[in-house]
Amino acid sequence: MPTPTKGKRLGGGASHERLMLANLSAALFEHKRITTTVTKAKRLRPFAERMVTFAKRGDLTSRRRVLAQIRDKSIVHELFTDIASAVEGRDGGYTRITKIGNRKGDNAPMAVIELILDPVSAKQATVAEAETATKSAAPAPVAESADSGDSAESADSPESADSATSADSADEAPAKDETAAAEAPAEAPAVDADAPAAEAPAVDVEKGNEEDEPEKKA
């Protein structure tokens, strides 16, 4: 007979072990807690939690897989309705094992295995929300850094430098034209004002000299 891959086998064979685990899990789902040996409780725990995981999915395929192990339809219905809704906020750890001492008679170590149907505490809910927010916000800085790196590369590239210099020269050209246009009207009136002022005294002086000459001759 082949040996089990992990731990000791319950019962006489593999089929007997499967039936024992199915019956124990059915009793656990019906009564929410059972008392058994520590060895059976440890072997029952992963089996029962797997059935709870199927119940949380809630689809037809999962229900058929559970019905292949647990033949009682009323227990399966309770598992998919009441227990699945009670543990909806948990990601795992649906059972708890508590040792209660040895059994009288054969001195076998005993334990109580029960379902954890309590609601998730506020602290655990806050931690779960914080982890979800951290995971959702993690790609954002990477994208921003990538965009900033692209912008920095584009700014450092020769094409961007040429465009910047051309833009600066284009901005300087209108400024020079405006300053020249502003200075030109200011110089023109100064030239026109000086010309008549210089010519007028010359004409008056000459006329005065011509008028004085006949008097001197006379």
FENMO-V632971 format. One record per residue. SS is DSSP state (2 for helix, 1 for strand, 0 for the rest). PHI is phi as a letter, one per 40 degrees, with the letter a starting at -180 (none if undefined). Layout:
BEGIN
ss=SS phi=PHI
ss=SS phi=PHI
END
This chain:
BEGIN
ss=0 phi=none
ss=0 phi=c
ss=0 phi=c
ss=0 phi=c
ss=0 phi=c
ss=0 phi=a
ss=0 phi=g
ss=0 phi=c
ss=0 phi=c
ss=0 phi=c
ss=0 phi=g
ss=0 phi=c
ss=0 phi=a
ss=2 phi=c
ss=2 phi=c
ss=2 phi=c
ss=2 phi=c
ss=2 phi=c
ss=2 phi=c
ss=2 phi=c
ss=2 phi=c
ss=2 phi=c
ss=2 phi=c
ss=2 phi=c
ss=2 phi=c
ss=2 phi=c
ss=2 phi=c
ss=2 phi=c
ss=2 phi=c
ss=2 phi=c
ss=2 phi=b
ss=0 phi=g
ss=1 phi=a
ss=1 phi=b
ss=1 phi=b
ss=1 phi=a
ss=1 phi=c
ss=2 phi=c
ss=2 phi=c
ss=2 phi=c
ss=2 phi=c
ss=2 phi=c
ss=2 phi=c
ss=2 phi=c
ss=2 phi=d
ss=2 phi=c
ss=2 phi=c
ss=2 phi=c
ss=2 phi=c
ss=2 phi=c
ss=2 phi=c
ss=2 phi=c
ss=2 phi=c
ss=2 phi=c
ss=2 phi=c
ss=2 phi=c
ss=2 phi=c
ss=0 phi=g
ss=0 phi=c
ss=2 phi=c
ss=2 phi=c
ss=2 phi=c
ss=2 phi=c
ss=2 phi=c
ss=2 phi=c
ss=2 phi=c
ss=2 phi=c
ss=2 phi=c
ss=2 phi=c
ss=0 phi=b
ss=0 phi=c
ss=0 phi=c
ss=2 phi=c
ss=2 phi=c
ss=2 phi=c
ss=2 phi=c
ss=2 phi=c
ss=2 phi=c
ss=2 phi=c
ss=2 phi=c
ss=2 phi=b
ss=2 phi=c
ss=2 phi=c
ss=2 phi=c
ss=2 phi=c
ss=2 phi=c
ss=0 phi=b
ss=0 phi=c
ss=0 phi=c
ss=0 phi=b
ss=0 phi=c
ss=0 phi=i
ss=0 phi=g
ss=0 phi=c
ss=1 phi=b
ss=1 phi=b
ss=1 phi=b
ss=1 phi=b
ss=1 phi=c
ss=1 phi=b
ss=1 phi=h
ss=1 phi=c
ss=0 phi=c
ss=0 phi=c
ss=0 phi=h
ss=0 phi=b
ss=0 phi=f
ss=0 phi=c
ss=1 phi=c
ss=1 phi=b
ss=1 phi=a
ss=1 phi=b
ss=1 phi=b
ss=1 phi=b
ss=1 phi=c
ss=0 phi=c
ss=0 phi=b
ss=0 phi=c
ss=0 phi=c
ss=0 phi=c
ss=0 phi=c
ss=2 phi=c
ss=2 phi=c
ss=2 phi=c
ss=2 phi=c
ss=2 phi=c
ss=2 phi=c
ss=2 phi=c
ss=2 phi=c
ss=2 phi=c
ss=2 phi=c
ss=2 phi=c
ss=2 phi=c
ss=2 phi=c
ss=2 phi=c
ss=2 phi=c
ss=2 phi=c
ss=2 phi=c
ss=2 phi=c
ss=2 phi=c
ss=2 phi=c
ss=2 phi=c
ss=2 phi=c
ss=2 phi=c
ss=2 phi=c
ss=2 phi=c
ss=2 phi=c
ss=2 phi=c
ss=2 phi=c
ss=2 phi=c
ss=2 phi=c
ss=2 phi=c
ss=2 phi=c
ss=2 phi=c
ss=2 phi=c
ss=2 phi=c
ss=0 phi=c
ss=2 phi=c
ss=2 phi=c
ss=2 phi=c
ss=2 phi=c
ss=2 phi=c
ss=2 phi=c
ss=2 phi=c
ss=2 phi=c
ss=2 phi=c
ss=2 phi=c
ss=2 phi=c
ss=2 phi=c
ss=2 phi=c
ss=2 phi=c
ss=2 phi=c
ss=2 phi=c
ss=2 phi=c
ss=2 phi=c
ss=2 phi=c
ss=2 phi=c
ss=2 phi=c
ss=2 phi=c
ss=2 phi=c
ss=2 phi=c
ss=2 phi=c
ss=2 phi=c
ss=2 phi=c
ss=2 phi=c
ss=2 phi=c
ss=2 phi=c
ss=2 phi=c
ss=2 phi=c
ss=2 phi=c
ss=2 phi=c
ss=2 phi=c
ss=2 phi=c
ss=2 phi=c
ss=2 phi=c
ss=2 phi=c
ss=2 phi=c
ss=2 phi=c
ss=2 phi=c
ss=2 phi=c
ss=2 phi=c
ss=2 phi=c
ss=2 phi=c
ss=2 phi=c
ss=2 phi=c
ss=2 phi=c
ss=2 phi=c
ss=2 phi=c
ss=2 phi=c
ss=2 phi=c
ss=2 phi=c
ss=2 phi=c
ss=2 phi=c
ss=2 phi=c
ss=2 phi=c
ss=2 phi=c
ss=2 phi=c
ss=0 phi=c
END
